[in-house]
Structure formats: structure tokens, C-alpha cells
Amino acid sequence: MFIRPCEGNITSQFSQSRKNPITGEWKAHKGVDFGKDGSAVVKASERGTVTRAGVLSTYGNTVTIAHVINGKKYETLYAHLSAITVKLGQVVEQGKQIGIKGSTGNSTGVHLHFEIHSPEYAIGQPYAVNPLHFIVDSSVMELQKLLSEVGYPLVVDGIAGQATETAIKAFQMASGLTIDGIGGTVTLAALNKAIELKKGGTTVEEQKLTAAQEAIRQEVIRLKITDGKDPFREVNQFYTWAIALPIAQKNEELERRIVELEKKIK
């Protein structure tokens, strides 16, 4: 399994539509960006053979490494490096230094742009997959533990898959934070505060609701997830509602369409 290629907070996630900070154009972002904080050393995410070690278009100084894991082919890409410390054809072990974070190519600042492709990298990135779905990360594991403590049923495996991202977004929405699915310092602080409140038996009645929390409260009452007689219990009830809401809203929409179809048939 792959490991984190470097230290640093995630500043931009894999996305099918992101505003390019340089061109302003909305386009896919087929990798993950790690910020300049922490060590600048970039390491091989898995054992493999170096397939590129030089300038690659707008990526700037780039290293790509081919891997075979359980018979399946992958290729990782490490871009915007300030220095490359491996050579073409070299076999590198997982965790070996391959370069230094930089800002070469089309870049607005020092960071690492990291991609995973299966089976290989190709122009246009047709085989790109979300790196966070393949990396076992101890920081993600800690985040999953915190989310579980406040009421989100997650598998604590260190992989930031769809379930983890959905839980983060639900928590951010319930807490009135920026809903980006990134477990950054602000989200972590809010999680730790929620856990403290839960352990202390603090109820939502004792707090002033944020606009996002009040919106959730009104919507769960409207959709009859709660009858409204006792809407305030533990703090994490808001988080449970935040997960239940999209499902209830989708069911409501389906029921509305069924009624419309029945009218047409009659």
C-alpha cells in the first residue's frame, strides 16, 4: 500500500472541477497538493522504478515511478520539485528520498503535487485515481477516531475514502465551517471541542446555535427526522442529522416524482 510522499497539510484535493489558481479556469485537479509546512523532503510512496526524472510540461521538475502491487500496475507522479535526487531507471524503495518540494512549472508557491495512476500516467490523465483512497495515513487515522467519537460510524483504517470525506463535510456543515472535506487545523480544533463538550455532558441547549446548525434543525423537523418536541440532546446529534439529511431529502424528491408520474398516468 502507498504511504504519504511528504509532510505538510493538504491544501487542495483530487477533484473533477477546481478553479485553477493561475488561469482561473475550472478544470479537473487529478492529484493532491501538500503544502510547504513540515519537511521539504519528498519520498517514494511505494517501491518501484523511476520512469521520468526531469521537466514535464506545466508540472515543472517531475518524477514518476512505476509500481506493481499484488499484480496490478500503478504509476505515481511527484511534481513542482525544486530538486530531483533520483535518476531514470533507478529502483527506489518505499520511503526513499526522490526530491525536494518546490514551485517549478505552473505553481503559485512551494508544495508537492502528487498523483496516482492505474495502470500508468498518460497525457490528459485518463487513468488518474484519487490518491487519498490509496494512502494509509496516520493523521487520517487520528481524524477518523475523532469523528467516530462524536458519532460518525467510520472504519478507522487511515484511508481518506468517500465515507471519511462525507463525514468531514457533514461535521463541517454542522459546525458552521467551510465545507471542503479537508480535516485541517480548524476542523480538528472543532472536533476536539465537540469531544470535550460530549464528555462533559454539555447539551446543545446550553450553546448558541450557528446558522448552519439552526438550518439543520429546521430541516430535520420539516422532514420529520425528529418531531421537534425534543430536538436538543447531545452535541453530536447535529452530526447524526447532517448525515441523515441528504438521504431524507433524496427520498422526498423520489416521492415527489412518483406522485407526478402517477398523475400523468391517470
C-alpha positions in Angstrom: 0.0 0.0 0.0 1.1 3.6 -0.7 2.4 5.9 2.0 2.3 9.7 2.3 5.0 11.1 0.0 5.8 14.1 2.2 4.9 16.1 5.3 2.5 19.1 5.0 -1.2 19.9 5.2 -3.3 19.0 2.3 -4.1 22.3 0.5 -6.0 21.0 -2.5 -7.8 17.7 -3.0 -8.4 15.5 -6.0 -11.4 17.0 -7.8 -13.3 16.8 -11.1 -13.8 20.6 -11.0 -11.5 23.1 -9.4 -10.7 26.7 -10.2 -7.1 26.9 -11.4 -5.3 29.5 -9.2 -3.2 30.7 -12.1 -5.6 30.7 -15.1 -8.9 31.0 -13.3 -10.2 28.2 -15.5 -12.4 25.5 -13.9 -11.0 22.1 -14.7 -10.2 18.7 -13.1 -7.4 18.5 -10.4 -6.2 15.0 -10.8 -4.0 14.9 -7.7 -3.5 16.1 -4.2 -1.4 19.1 -3.1 0.7 19.0 0.1 1.7 22.4 1.4 5.1 23.7 2.3 4.8 23.2 6.0 6.9 20.4 7.6 9.9 18.8 6.0 10.5 19.6 2.3 11.8 16.1 1.6 9.7 14.1 -1.0 9.8 10.3 -0.7 8.7 7.4 -2.9 5.2 6.4 -1.9 5.9 2.8 -2.8 8.7 0.7 -4.1 9.2 1.0 -7.9 11.2 2.0 -10.9 11.8 5.7 -11.9 10.2 6.3 -15.3 10.7 10.1 -15.5 13.1 12.4 -13.8 13.1 15.9 -15.3 10.9 18.7 -16.6 7.4 17.6 -17.6 5.3 20.4 -19.2 3.5 22.6 -16.6 4.4 20.1 -13.8 8.0 21.6 -13.8 10.6 19.3 -12.3 8.8 15.9 -12.0 9.5 12.3 -11.0 7.3 9.4 -12.0 7.7 5.9 -10.6 6.1 2.7 -11.9 4.9 0.1 -9.3 3.4 -3.4 -9.4 1.3 -4.2 -6.3 -0.4 -7.6 -6.0 0.0 -8.0 -9.8 -1.6 -4.6 -10.5 0.2 -1.7 -12.2 0.4 1.8 -10.9 2.4 4.9 -11.6 2.9 7.8 -9.1 3.8 11.4 -10.1 5.6 14.0 -8.0 5.5 17.5 -9.4 6.9 21.1 -9.0 10.1 19.8 -7.3 12.9 22.3 -6.6 15.4 19.4 -6.9 15.4 15.8 -8.2 17.5 13.3 -6.3 16.9 10.1 -8.4 17.7 9.0 -12.0 15.7 7.5 -14.8 15.6 3.7 -14.5 16.6 3.7 -10.8 14.8 1.3 -8.5 13.8 3.0 -5.3 12.4 1.6 -2.1 9.3 2.9 -0.3 10.2 6.0 1.8 13.4 6.8 -0.1 14.0 10.5 -0.9 13.4 11.3 -4.5 13.3 15.1 -4.4 12.6 18.3 -2.6 9.3 20.3 -2.6 9.4 23.4 -4.9 7.4 25.7 -7.1 8.7 24.9 -10.6 6.3 24.8 -13.6 2.8 26.3 -13.2 2.8 26.9 -9.4 1.8 29.7 -7.1 4.0 28.6 -4.2 6.1 25.8 -2.7 4.2 22.5 -2.5 4.1 18.9 -3.8 1.5 17.9 -6.4 1.1 14.2 -6.1 -0.9 11.8 -8.4 -1.6 8.1 -8.6 -2.5 6.5 -12.0 -3.6 2.9 -12.8 -2.1 1.4 -14.8 0.1 4.4 -15.9 0.4 8.1 -16.3 -0.7 9.4 -19.8 -1.2 12.9 -21.2 -4.7 14.1 -20.2 -4.5 12.0 -17.0 -7.2 9.4 -18.2 -6.1 6.9 -15.6 -5.8 9.1 -12.5 -7.3 7.9 -9.3 -7.8 9.8 -6.0 -4.5 9.3 -4.1 -6.2 9.7 -0.7 -8.2 6.5 -1.4 -4.9 4.5 -1.6 -2.7 6.1 1.1 -2.6 4.8 4.6 -2.0 7.9 6.7 -1.7 8.0 10.5 -3.1 11.6 10.6 -6.2 10.4 8.8 -6.5 7.5 11.3 -6.5 10.0 14.2 -9.1 12.1 12.4 -11.3 9.1 11.9 -11.0 8.3 15.6 -12.2 11.8 16.5 -15.1 11.6 14.0 -16.1 8.3 15.5 -16.1 9.7 19.0 -18.6 12.4 18.0 -20.9 10.0 16.4 -19.8 9.1 12.9 -19.7 5.3 12.2 -16.3 5.1 10.4 -13.8 2.3 9.8 -10.6 3.6 11.4 -8.2 2.4 8.6 -6.1 5.6 7.9 -7.5 5.8 4.3 -9.4 9.0 3.5 -12.1 7.4 1.4 -15.5 8.6 0.4 -17.1 7.8 3.8 -14.4 9.8 5.7 -14.7 12.7 3.3 -18.6 12.7 3.7 -18.3 12.6 7.5 -15.8 15.5 7.5 -18.1 17.6 5.3 -21.2 16.8 7.4 -19.3 17.8 10.6 -18.1 21.0 8.9 -21.6 21.9 7.8 -23.0 21.2 11.3 -20.3 23.3 12.9 -20.6 26.3 10.6 -17.2 25.7 9.0 -16.0 25.9 5.4 -17.3 22.7 3.8 -14.3 21.4 1.9 -13.8 17.8 3.2 -10.3 18.7 4.4 -9.5 17.8 8.0 -7.3 20.9 8.6 -6.4 22.6 11.8 -9.8 24.5 12.2 -11.8 21.3 11.7 -9.5 19.4 14.1 -10.0 22.1 16.8 -13.7 21.9 16.3 -13.7 18.2 16.7 -11.7 18.3 19.9 -14.1 20.9 21.3 -17.1 18.7 20.4 -15.5 15.8 22.1 -14.8 17.8 25.3 -18.5 19.0 25.3 -19.7 15.5 24.8 -17.5 14.1 27.7 -18.7 16.9 29.9 -22.3 16.2 29.2 -22.9 19.6 27.6 -26.1 19.8 25.6 -26.9 22.0 22.6 -29.4 23.8 24.7 -26.6 25.4 26.6 -25.0 26.8 23.4 -26.0 29.4 20.8 -26.6 27.6 17.5 -24.7 28.6 14.5 -26.6 29.5 11.3 -25.7 26.1 9.8 -26.9 24.2 13.0 -30.2 26.1 13.0 -30.7 25.3 9.3 -30.1 21.6 10.0 -32.5 21.8 13.0 -35.3 23.3 10.9 -34.8 20.9 8.0 -34.8 17.7 10.2 -38.0 18.9 11.8 -39.6 19.5 8.4 -38.5 16.1 7.1 -39.7 14.5 10.4 -36.3 13.0 11.3 -37.3 14.5 14.7 -40.8 15.6 15.8 -39.3 18.8 17.2 -40.5 18.2 20.7 -37.1 17.3 22.0 -34.7 18.5 19.3 -31.7 19.1 21.6 -29.7 16.3 23.1 -26.0 15.7 22.9 -23.9 17.9 20.7 -23.2 15.0 18.2 -27.0 14.8 17.4 -26.4 17.6 14.9 -23.7 15.5 13.2 -26.1 12.5 13.0 -28.7 14.7 11.5 -26.2 16.1 9.0 -25.6 12.5 7.7 -29.3 11.6 7.6 -30.4 14.8 5.8 -29.2 14.0 2.3 -30.8 10.6 2.4 -34.2 12.0 3.6 -34.0 14.8 1.0 -33.4 12.3 -1.8 -36.3 10.1 -0.6 -38.5 13.2 -0.6 -37.6 14.1 -4.1 -38.2 10.5 -5.3 -41.6 10.5 -3.7 -42.5 13.8 -5.4 -41.5 12.4 -8.8 -43.6 9.3 -8.2 -46.6 11.4 -7.4 -46.1 13.4 -10.6 -45.8 10.3 -12.7 -48.9 8.8 -11.1 -50.8 12.0 -12.1 -49.6 11.7 -15.7 -50.6 8.0 -15.9 -54.1 8.9 -14.6 
